[in-house]
Amino acid sequence: MIALIAAAATGPADLDTLTRAVAECDRTAVSRSWSAEVERHSGFLISAVREQRAISDERAAIAERRRKLRLGTGSVGDTEAGLAIAAADLDERQRVLDDAARADRLESETVGYLRQLYITQCNGRAS
């Protein structure tokens, strides 16, 4: 799932092309960029929700395994060290997801800003 999040987060709009299109009031290029951004952002959000649910479910499972280990009713293969490693892996996945979400939010804000700039400066004179 991390690969899906990374792929969605690394497929950003070409902000340089979008910036030039806004400066030139190139309606076709700007519209294409906005459509691509909506598709990219939607895909990211769906992947992010799935990954967050998976992380939450796995954290709950580790917590239950730790509880059983403390009570002496845990699985034969469970050890505190093994569960600590599993929890550390989940923490890394969460950091990757959090970083990807921040990058997605920043990109969406930038595209939104450029959209507003286009509307403001190109009103009535778009090509």
C-alpha positions as CSV (number, residue, x, y, z in Angstrom):
1,M,0.0,0.0,0.0
2,I,2.9,2.4,0.6
3,A,3.8,2.1,-3.0
4,L,0.3,3.2,-4.0
5,I,0.5,6.2,-1.7
6,A,4.0,7.1,-3.0
7,A,2.8,6.7,-6.6
8,A,-0.2,8.9,-6.0
9,A,1.9,11.5,-4.2
10,T,4.6,11.6,-6.9
11,G,2.3,12.1,-9.8
12,P,1.9,15.9,-9.3
13,A,0.6,18.3,-11.8
14,D,3.3,19.9,-13.9
15,L,3.3,23.2,-12.0
16,D,5.8,24.9,-14.3
17,T,3.5,24.2,-17.3
18,L,0.5,25.3,-15.4
19,T,2.1,28.5,-14.3
20,R,3.1,29.3,-17.9
21,A,-0.5,28.5,-19.0
22,V,-1.9,30.8,-16.4
23,A,0.5,33.6,-17.4
24,E,-0.5,33.1,-21.0
25,C,-4.2,32.7,-20.2
26,D,-4.1,29.4,-22.1
27,R,-7.6,28.1,-21.3
28,T,-7.1,24.7,-22.9
29,A,-3.8,23.9,-21.0
30,V,-5.2,25.3,-17.8
31,S,-8.4,23.2,-18.1
32,R,-6.4,20.1,-18.9
33,S,-4.2,20.7,-15.8
34,W,-7.2,21.1,-13.5
35,S,-8.8,18.0,-14.8
36,A,-5.6,16.0,-14.2
37,E,-5.3,17.4,-10.7
38,V,-8.8,16.4,-9.8
39,E,-8.1,12.8,-11.0
40,R,-4.7,12.7,-9.2
41,H,-6.1,14.1,-6.0
42,S,-9.1,11.7,-6.0
43,G,-6.9,8.7,-6.5
44,F,-4.6,9.9,-3.7
45,L,-7.5,10.3,-1.3
46,I,-8.9,6.9,-2.0
47,S,-5.5,5.3,-1.5
48,A,-4.8,7.3,1.6
49,V,-8.1,6.3,3.3
50,R,-7.4,2.6,2.5
51,E,-3.9,2.9,3.9
52,Q,-5.0,4.7,7.1
53,R,-7.7,2.0,7.7
54,A,-5.1,-0.7,7.2
55,I,-2.6,1.0,9.6
56,S,-5.4,1.5,12.2
57,D,-6.5,-2.2,11.9
58,E,-3.0,-3.4,12.3
59,R,-2.3,-1.2,15.3
60,A,-5.4,-2.6,17.0
61,A,-4.3,-6.1,16.2
62,I,-0.8,-5.5,17.7
63,A,-2.4,-3.9,20.8
64,E,-4.5,-7.0,21.2
65,R,-1.5,-9.3,20.7
66,R,0.4,-7.3,23.4
67,R,-2.5,-7.5,25.8
68,K,-2.6,-11.3,25.3
69,L,1.1,-11.6,25.7
70,R,0.9,-9.7,29.1
71,L,-1.8,-12.1,30.2
72,G,0.1,-15.1,29.1
73,T,-2.5,-16.1,26.6
74,G,-0.7,-14.9,23.5
75,S,0.4,-16.8,20.4
76,V,3.5,-19.0,20.7
77,G,5.4,-16.9,18.2
78,D,4.7,-13.5,19.8
79,T,7.4,-11.7,21.8
80,E,7.6,-8.2,23.0
81,A,10.6,-7.6,20.6
82,G,8.7,-8.9,17.7
83,L,5.6,-6.8,18.5
84,A,7.9,-3.7,18.9
85,I,9.3,-4.3,15.4
86,A,5.8,-4.6,14.0
87,A,4.7,-1.4,15.7
88,A,7.8,0.4,14.4
89,D,7.0,-0.7,10.9
90,L,3.5,0.7,11.3
91,D,5.0,4.0,12.6
92,E,7.1,4.2,9.5
93,R,4.0,3.6,7.3
94,Q,2.2,6.3,9.1
95,R,5.0,8.8,8.6
96,V,5.0,8.0,4.9
97,L,1.3,8.5,4.7
98,D,1.5,11.7,6.7
99,D,4.2,13.1,4.5
100,A,2.3,12.1,1.3
101,A,-0.8,13.8,2.7
102,R,1.1,17.0,3.4
103,A,2.6,17.0,-0.1
104,D,-0.9,16.4,-1.6
105,R,-2.4,19.2,0.4
106,L,0.3,21.6,-0.6
107,E,0.0,20.7,-4.3
108,S,-3.8,21.1,-4.1
109,E,-3.4,24.5,-2.5
110,T,-0.9,25.5,-5.2
111,V,-3.2,24.4,-8.0
112,G,-6.1,26.2,-6.4
113,Y,-4.1,29.3,-6.1
114,L,-3.1,29.2,-9.8
115,R,-6.7,28.5,-10.7
116,Q,-7.8,31.6,-8.8
117,L,-5.0,33.6,-10.4
118,Y,-6.1,32.5,-13.8
119,I,-9.7,33.4,-13.1
120,T,-8.7,36.8,-11.8
121,Q,-6.2,37.8,-14.5
122,C,-7.7,36.1,-17.5
123,N,-11.4,36.9,-17.1
124,G,-12.7,37.6,-20.6
125,R,-9.4,37.3,-22.4
126,A,-8.6,33.6,-22.3
127,S,-7.3,31.9,-25.5
